[in-house]
Amino acid sequence: MSKLIRGYKIGEPVKEAPVFEFADINRFLAEADSSNCYILVRKAICVVAINGGMRGHDWRYIYHSGVKEVPNGYRITYTPCKQQINPKPIT
């Protein structure tokens, strides 16, 4: 019992999460193979996450079918996760 109480006083060590540097993100966006649909969706999520405008929960609902190539880049379409009666896709 005394070991348990001492454990509460000490607590668990706090783990520090690894952080991506902007150089790492830029390298991923520039060098990763966009022909791979898995990587393409990750790139889309990365760009939208950095530039803002979406809630973190919405990132989980960007699918390959919602990422289309257009003449000047890519168009991302997703359905927001807000609790609405009839949510409409956002582009």
Residue frames as a rotation matrix with the C-alpha (Angstrom) as fourth column:
MET 1
0.565 0.825 0.000 0.00
0.825 -0.565 0.000 0.00
0.000 0.000 -1.000 0.00
SER 2
0.414 -0.469 -0.780 2.83
0.188 -0.794 0.578 2.39
-0.891 -0.386 -0.241 0.78
LYS 3
-0.668 -0.645 0.372 4.28
0.469 0.024 0.883 1.84
-0.578 0.764 0.287 -2.72
LEU 4
-0.064 0.752 0.656 0.96
0.973 -0.098 0.207 2.84
0.220 0.652 -0.726 -4.22
ILE 5
0.800 0.363 -0.477 0.83
0.511 -0.830 0.225 6.05
-0.314 -0.423 -0.850 -2.19
ARG 6
-0.066 -0.900 -0.432 4.45
0.153 -0.437 0.887 6.91
-0.986 -0.008 0.167 -3.09
GLY 7
-0.582 -0.098 0.807 3.55
0.782 0.204 0.589 6.35
-0.222 0.974 -0.042 -6.75
TYR 8
0.492 0.833 0.252 0.79
0.860 -0.509 0.005 8.96
0.132 0.214 -0.968 -6.48
LYS 9
0.615 -0.330 -0.716 3.25
0.201 -0.813 0.547 11.50
-0.762 -0.480 -0.434 -5.08
ILE 10
-0.467 -0.883 0.038 5.77
0.193 -0.060 0.979 10.94
-0.863 0.465 0.198 -7.86
GLY 11
0.475 0.719 -0.507 3.26
-0.447 -0.300 -0.843 10.68
-0.758 0.627 0.179 -10.71
GLU 12
0.552 -0.243 0.798 3.96
0.691 0.668 -0.275 9.47
-0.466 0.703 0.537 -14.19
PRO 13
-0.511 -0.775 -0.373 6.70
0.349 -0.583 0.734 11.08
-0.786 0.245 0.568 -16.26
VAL 14
0.535 0.678 -0.505 5.36
-0.149 -0.512 -0.846 13.53
-0.832 0.527 -0.173 -18.81
LYS 15
-0.166 -0.541 0.825 6.20
0.784 0.435 0.443 12.51
-0.599 0.720 0.351 -22.36
GLU 16
-0.138 0.044 -0.989 6.87
-0.347 -0.938 0.007 15.26
-0.928 0.344 0.145 -24.84
ALA 17
0.650 0.471 0.596 5.29
0.383 0.474 -0.793 14.75
-0.656 0.744 0.128 -28.24
PRO 18
-0.482 -0.820 0.309 7.53
0.698 -0.146 0.701 15.12
-0.530 0.554 0.642 -31.30
VAL 19
0.415 0.559 -0.717 6.94
0.037 -0.798 -0.601 18.31
-0.909 0.224 -0.352 -33.26
PHE 20
0.311 -0.266 0.912 7.26
0.942 0.212 -0.259 18.70
-0.125 0.940 0.317 -37.02
GLU 21
-0.367 -0.482 -0.795 9.37
0.232 -0.876 0.424 21.60
-0.901 -0.028 0.433 -38.19
PHE 22
0.555 0.599 -0.577 8.24
-0.370 -0.444 -0.816 23.64
-0.745 0.667 -0.025 -41.19
ALA 23
-0.276 -0.732 -0.623 11.24
-0.942 0.075 0.328 22.32
-0.193 0.677 -0.710 -43.12
ASP 24
-0.849 0.020 0.528 9.97
-0.017 0.998 -0.065 18.76
-0.528 -0.064 -0.847 -42.56
ILE 25
0.134 0.987 0.084 6.49
0.255 0.047 -0.966 19.71
-0.958 0.151 -0.245 -43.74
ASN 26
0.433 -0.019 -0.901 7.79
-0.729 -0.596 -0.337 21.53
-0.531 0.802 -0.272 -46.82
ARG 27
-0.669 -0.724 -0.170 10.01
-0.707 0.549 0.446 18.56
-0.230 0.419 -0.879 -47.70
PHE 28
-0.582 0.544 0.605 7.03
0.301 0.835 -0.461 16.20
-0.756 -0.086 -0.649 -47.39
LEU 29
0.461 0.829 -0.317 4.85
0.015 -0.364 -0.931 18.42
-0.887 0.425 -0.180 -49.60
ALA 30
0.294 -0.414 -0.861 7.57
-0.886 -0.456 -0.083 18.83
-0.358 0.788 -0.501 -52.23
GLU 31
-0.574 -0.764 -0.295 9.08
-0.819 0.541 0.194 15.34
0.011 0.353 -0.936 -52.36
ALA 32
-0.484 0.421 0.767 6.31
-0.146 0.826 -0.545 12.86
-0.863 -0.375 -0.338 -51.48
ASP 33
-0.988 0.048 0.144 4.78
0.152 0.350 0.924 10.98
-0.006 0.936 -0.353 -54.42
SER 34
-0.536 0.830 -0.153 1.38
-0.652 -0.523 -0.550 12.54
-0.536 -0.195 0.821 -55.23
SER 35
-0.360 0.419 -0.833 0.44
-0.706 0.461 0.537 9.66
0.610 0.782 0.130 -57.54
ASN 36
-0.767 0.119 -0.630 -0.05
0.448 0.802 -0.394 7.55
0.459 -0.585 -0.669 -54.40
CYS 37
0.056 0.898 0.436 -3.62
0.113 -0.439 0.891 8.32
0.992 0.000 -0.126 -53.25
TYR 38
0.529 0.066 -0.846 -2.71
0.821 0.213 0.530 7.69
0.215 -0.975 0.059 -49.59
ILE 39
-0.471 -0.800 -0.372 0.06
0.837 -0.538 0.098 10.32
-0.279 -0.265 0.923 -49.74
LEU 40
-0.652 0.267 0.709 -2.10
0.336 -0.738 0.586 12.73
0.679 0.620 0.392 -51.76
VAL 41
0.487 0.873 -0.037 -4.81
0.371 -0.168 0.913 12.77
0.791 -0.459 -0.405 -49.08
ARG 42
0.343 -0.438 -0.831 -2.16
0.917 -0.037 0.398 13.28
-0.205 -0.898 0.389 -46.37
LYS 43
-0.749 -0.612 0.252 -0.79
0.659 -0.727 0.193 16.24
0.065 0.311 0.948 -48.33
ALA 44
-0.210 0.768 0.605 -4.27
0.232 -0.562 0.794 17.74
0.950 0.308 -0.060 -48.63
ILE 45
0.695 0.455 -0.557 -4.84
0.608 0.043 0.793 17.35
0.384 -0.890 -0.246 -44.89
CYS 46
-0.115 -0.852 -0.511 -1.44
0.957 -0.234 0.174 18.90
-0.268 -0.469 0.842 -44.18
VAL 47
-0.774 -0.170 0.610 -2.11
0.446 -0.829 0.336 21.96
0.449 0.532 0.718 -46.34
VAL 48
0.158 0.925 0.344 -5.58
0.155 -0.368 0.917 22.52
0.975 -0.091 -0.202 -44.91
ALA 49
0.587 0.024 -0.809 -4.36
0.791 0.192 0.580 22.02
0.170 -0.981 0.094 -41.34
ILE 50
-0.456 -0.844 -0.284 -1.57
0.868 -0.492 0.070 24.59
-0.199 -0.215 0.956 -41.75
ASN 51
-0.836 0.115 0.537 -3.70
0.206 -0.841 0.500 27.19
0.509 0.528 0.680 -43.52
GLY 52
-0.864 0.499 -0.065 -6.60
-0.045 -0.204 -0.978 26.82
-0.501 -0.842 0.199 -41.10
GLY 53
-0.537 0.747 -0.392 -10.26
-0.829 -0.381 0.410 27.18
0.157 0.545 0.824 -41.83
MET 54
0.151 0.584 -0.797 -11.22
-0.274 0.800 0.534 23.67
0.950 0.138 0.281 -40.69
ARG 55
0.522 0.046 0.852 -11.82
-0.847 0.144 0.511 22.01
-0.099 -0.988 0.114 -37.38
GLY 56
-0.528 -0.838 0.136 -9.46
-0.829 0.544 0.133 19.17
-0.186 -0.042 -0.982 -36.56
HIS 57
-0.234 0.521 0.821 -12.31
-0.101 0.827 -0.554 16.67
-0.967 -0.212 -0.141 -36.56
ASP 58
0.731 0.559 -0.391 -13.15
-0.393 -0.123 -0.911 17.59
-0.557 0.820 0.130 -40.18
TRP 59
-0.099 -0.859 -0.503 -9.66
-0.986 0.017 0.165 16.55
-0.133 0.512 -0.848 -41.36
ARG 60
-0.620 -0.156 0.769 -10.57
-0.291 0.956 -0.041 12.94
-0.729 -0.249 -0.638 -40.67
TYR 61
0.227 0.837 0.498 -13.27
0.347 0.408 -0.844 13.07
-0.910 0.365 -0.198 -43.32
ILE 62
0.278 -0.256 -0.926 -11.17
-0.877 -0.461 -0.136 14.11
-0.392 0.849 -0.353 -46.31
TYR 63
0.401 -0.059 0.914 -11.10
0.154 0.988 -0.003 11.11
-0.903 0.142 0.406 -48.63
HIS 64
-0.653 -0.708 0.269 -9.32
0.328 0.055 0.943 10.38
-0.682 0.704 0.197 -51.90
SER 65
-0.187 0.666 0.722 -12.57
0.980 0.080 0.180 10.89
0.063 0.741 -0.668 -53.81
GLY 66
0.776 0.519 -0.360 -12.72
0.572 -0.818 0.054 14.45
-0.267 -0.247 -0.932 -52.43
VAL 67
0.087 -0.819 -0.567 -9.27
-0.098 -0.574 0.813 15.47
-0.991 -0.015 -0.131 -53.72
LYS 68
0.687 0.222 0.692 -9.36
0.647 0.245 -0.722 16.39
-0.329 0.944 0.024 -57.42
GLU 69
-0.467 -0.878 -0.105 -6.61
0.642 -0.418 0.643 17.84
-0.608 0.233 0.759 -59.57
VAL 70
0.786 0.618 -0.025 -7.51
0.460 -0.612 -0.644 21.15
-0.413 0.494 -0.765 -61.25
PRO 71
0.651 -0.549 0.524 -5.38
0.477 -0.240 -0.845 23.32
0.590 0.801 0.105 -63.61
ASN 72
0.180 -0.611 0.771 -3.93
-0.425 -0.755 -0.499 25.45
0.887 -0.238 -0.396 -60.81
GLY 73
-0.640 -0.468 0.610 -3.60
-0.750 0.206 -0.628 22.81
0.169 -0.859 -0.483 -58.07
TYR 74
-0.807 0.402 -0.432 -6.08
0.420 0.906 0.058 20.60
0.415 -0.135 -0.900 -56.23
ARG 75
-0.240 0.813 0.531 -9.68
-0.698 -0.525 0.487 21.03
0.674 -0.254 0.694 -55.14
ILE 76
-0.963 -0.070 -0.258 -10.63
0.137 0.701 -0.700 19.51
0.230 -0.710 -0.666 -51.79
THR 77
-0.145 0.970 0.193 -14.27
-0.624 -0.241 0.743 18.69
0.768 -0.013 0.641 -51.10
TYR 78
-0.887 -0.093 -0.453 -15.50
0.269 0.692 -0.670 17.38
0.376 -0.716 -0.589 -47.75
THR 79
0.228 0.968 0.103 -18.67
0.211 -0.152 0.966 17.23
0.950 -0.199 -0.239 -45.68
PRO 80
-0.438 -0.441 0.783 -18.34
-0.596 -0.510 -0.621 19.11
0.673 -0.738 -0.039 -42.39
CYS 81
-0.642 0.095 -0.761 -18.88
0.456 0.845 -0.279 17.22
0.617 -0.526 -0.586 -39.17
LYS 82
-0.882 0.371 0.290 -21.07
-0.471 -0.678 -0.564 19.88
-0.012 -0.634 0.773 -37.60
GLN 83
-0.705 0.687 0.177 -24.35
0.564 0.694 -0.446 18.52
-0.429 -0.215 -0.877 -36.42
GLN 84
-0.656 0.522 -0.545 -26.72
-0.674 -0.730 0.112 19.78
-0.339 0.440 0.831 -39.07
ILE 85
0.302 0.847 0.437 -29.89
-0.379 0.528 -0.760 18.31
-0.875 0.064 0.481 -40.49
ASN 86
0.867 -0.055 0.496 -28.56
0.461 0.468 -0.754 18.13
-0.191 0.882 0.431 -44.08
PRO 87
0.225 -0.841 -0.492 -24.84
-0.059 -0.515 0.855 18.98
-0.973 -0.164 -0.165 -44.16
LYS 88
0.994 0.095 -0.048 -23.69
-0.043 -0.054 -0.998 20.06
-0.098 0.994 -0.049 -47.62
PRO 89
0.374 -0.913 0.160 -20.24
0.917 0.390 0.083 19.30
-0.138 0.116 0.984 -49.05
ILE 90
0.792 -0.244 -0.560 -17.80
-0.139 -0.965 0.223 22.20
-0.594 -0.099 -0.798 -48.88
THR 91
0.613 -0.623 0.486 -15.22
0.762 0.303 -0.573 22.87
0.209 0.721 0.660 -51.59
